[in-house]
Amino acid sequence: MNQKSYALDSALPAGGQTVRLPGSTRAAALHDQLYRYAEDLQQMVERNGELEAHYEALRESSERISESREELDQLMRSSRDIHLVIGTDGTILQSNPAGAALAPLNMLSGRKLNDWVKPSHRDAFLRLLAEAIEGIDSPSQGIEMHLRREAGDDSPLIVSAQALAVRKDGHVRYLHWILRDVTHLREAEFETQISTMVFKHADEGVMVTDIDGAILVVNPAFCRITGYSAEEVVGQTPRILSSGKQDAAFYAEFWQALRESGNWQGEIYNRRKNGEVYAEWLTVSAARAGDGSILSYIGVFSDLSRLLRAERRLSYLAHHDSLTGLPNRQLFQDRLGQTLVQAKRSGIQFTLIFIDLDRFKPINDTFGHAVGDRVLQEAASRLSGSVRECDTVARLGGDEFVILAPGLVGETDIGGLCNKMINALRQPIQVQGNEVFIGGSFGCAEYPNHGDDEVVLLKCADTAMYQAKACGGNTFVIYSGGAMSVPASKGDTWTQY
């Protein structure tokens, strides 16, 4: 075999060894086949490495997905928002723990979400549901809805609702609802609105100061009561309202009580912008931060002027005759009792004069009650204008009057006062185009000559009045133990009206 044949009959496999084959053509084919096997093996090794790397990447990706899923589940479980997975028919399939705000979780599963929506908000719910299924990017997302609670609480659960459709192959598999509880937020907003309305529209004045007493804000009622505008008082201290009626000791006690207890209330006198002093009922409370430190002071006050005027008016009406304005029976009895006490202590005498108007009944019956009332008012005015400043003229009722005259004693002095009143009453009265005439029968009783207590004195004066009436009226009689004393003057013959 020559050199050339030898080359054809040999091959150099891996490792540098020579393989002698029987026949040159077959040796070459085997050589090529082995070479291809080596290449395939090399490619398989390389492919296996790629697969291992791809597998490792898939494994890492799967782990990250699993971790993300766990994190997402953990977030949903710990979320304060209610997360509900809803089937396409509206059935609740899954809920996170926050769903317990609606009902126990075992009661949610299998129920339809629509059943929990208040009737007044079902249209909004259905609109949001339809838009989520259709994939519309709707402004309805975040719409507020009112849900009922299974616990029987009448107050609704107010939520901001979002609905997200989860799809596969273009079809909706389920809906993920996210319901954020905004109940407390809306309640806080409502309370804020109410507080603002109360602040603006309250009849009481409101003033807020900082801890040093500088005024921060006032309400319209404050301006109406004090006469100051908000611009005039903001930055000032409440001393701008000081009337000077409370001294430094009062304010020292005020601030001490406020700092110790955080509250103070009481009556205080302030001065309006126009200089008028008025009484107010003031309540001051400290507004505190979460740590208990004082942020500001809130003062709320009521103007007592109207109340005091009303009280004085009620007191006046309780003690004065509504028709004539004279003291009534109650006030007269009180003054008579005080006069008796003083008289017994000091020995000063006084006279009680009982008066019954003459000819009043026929006037009242003929011309009516309106004319009769006007005659009574004129009689009261004439009697009041005839007595001394220290005397009390009272109306006991009907056409009966009584006079308490301290220091008036003796027939001469008593007669002088009675004649003055008789002359005043007998003057004609013009009323509604009519001229009418009245008079008076006066019965007098002296303390202590005719009695030393109220009952006896009134009885003696009443008896003397009837004696004067028996004499024809328009005269006076001083009680004298049952016998009529001679009057100082006798009334003239009646002028016919």
ZIMO-V639907 format. One record per backbone hydrogen bond with DSSP energy under -1.0 kcal/mol. CO is the residue of the C=O (numbers start at 1). NH is the residue of the N-H. If there is no record, write none. Layout:
((CO	NH) (CO	NH))
//
This chain:
((2	6) (3	7) (4	8) (5	9) (9	21) (11	19) (13	16) (17	13) (19	11) (21	23) (23	27) (24	28) (25	29) (26	30) (27	31) (28	32) (29	33) (30	34) (31	35) (32	36) (33	37) (34	38) (35	39) (36	40) (37	41) (38	42) (39	43) (40	44) (41	45) (42	46) (43	47) (44	48) (45	49) (46	50) (47	51) (48	52) (49	53) (50	54) (51	55) (52	56) (53	57) (54	58) (55	59) (56	60) (57	61) (58	62) (59	63) (60	64) (61	65) (62	66) (63	67) (64	68) (65	69) (66	70) (67	71) (68	72) (69	73) (70	74) (71	75) (72	76) (73	77) (74	78) (75	79) (82	179) (83	96) (84	177) (85	93) (85	94) (86	175) (87	90) (90	113) (91	87) (92	110) (94	85) (96	99) (97	100) (98	101) (99	102) (99	103) (102	150) (104	107) (105	109) (108	111) (111	92) (112	115) (113	116) (116	148) (118	121) (119	122) (121	125) (122	126) (123	127) (124	128) (125	129) (126	130) (127	131) (128	132) (129	133) (130	134) (131	136) (136	138) (138	141) (140	143) (143	161) (145	159) (146	118) (147	157) (149	152) (157	147) (158	182) (159	145) (160	180) (161	142) (162	178) (164	176) (166	173) (166	174) (168	171) (171	168) (174	166) (175	86) (176	164) (177	84) (178	162) (179	82) (180	160) (182	186) (183	187) (184	188) (185	189) (186	190) (187	191) (188	192) (189	193) (190	194) (191	195) (192	196) (193	197) (194	198) (195	199) (196	200) (197	201) (198	202) (205	301) (206	219) (207	299) (208	216) (208	217) (209	297) (210	213) (214	210) (215	235) (217	208) (219	223) (220	224) (221	225) (222	226) (223	227) (226	273) (230	234) (233	236) (236	215) (237	240) (238	241) (239	242) (241	271) (247	251) (248	252) (249	253) (250	254) (251	255) (252	256) (253	257) (254	258) (255	259) (256	260) (257	261) (258	262) (262	286) (264	284) (266	282) (268	280) (270	278) (272	275) (276	272) (278	270) (279	304) (280	268) (281	302) (282	266) (283	300) (284	264) (285	298) (287	295) (287	296) (289	292) (293	289) (296	287) (297	209) (298	285) (299	207) (300	283) (301	205) (302	281) (304	308) (305	309) (306	310) (307	311) (308	312) (309	313) (310	314) (311	315) (312	316) (313	317) (314	318) (315	319) (316	320) (319	328) (321	325) (326	321) (327	395) (328	332) (329	333) (330	334) (331	335) (332	336) (333	337) (334	338) (335	339) (336	340) (337	341) (338	342) (339	343) (340	344) (341	345) (342	346) (343	347) (349	407) (350	447) (351	405) (352	445) (353	403) (354	443) (355	401) (356	441) (358	439) (360	364) (361	365) (362	366) (363	367) (364	368) (368	372) (369	373) (370	374) (371	375) (372	376) (373	377) (374	378) (375	379) (376	380) (377	381) (378	382) (379	383) (380	384) (381	385) (383	386) (383	387) (388	391) (392	404) (394	402) (397	400) (399	357) (400	396) (400	397) (401	355) (402	394) (403	353) (404	392) (405	351) (405	408) (410	414) (411	415) (412	416) (413	417) (414	418) (415	419) (416	420) (417	421) (418	422) (419	423) (420	424) (421	425) (422	426) (429	436) (431	434) (434	431) (436	429) (439	358) (441	356) (442	477) (443	354) (444	479) (445	352) (446	450) (453	457) (454	458) (455	459) (456	460) (457	461) (458	462) (459	463) (460	464) (461	465) (462	466) (463	467) (464	468) (465	469) (466	470) (467	471) (468	473) (469	472) (475	442) (477	444) (480	483))
//
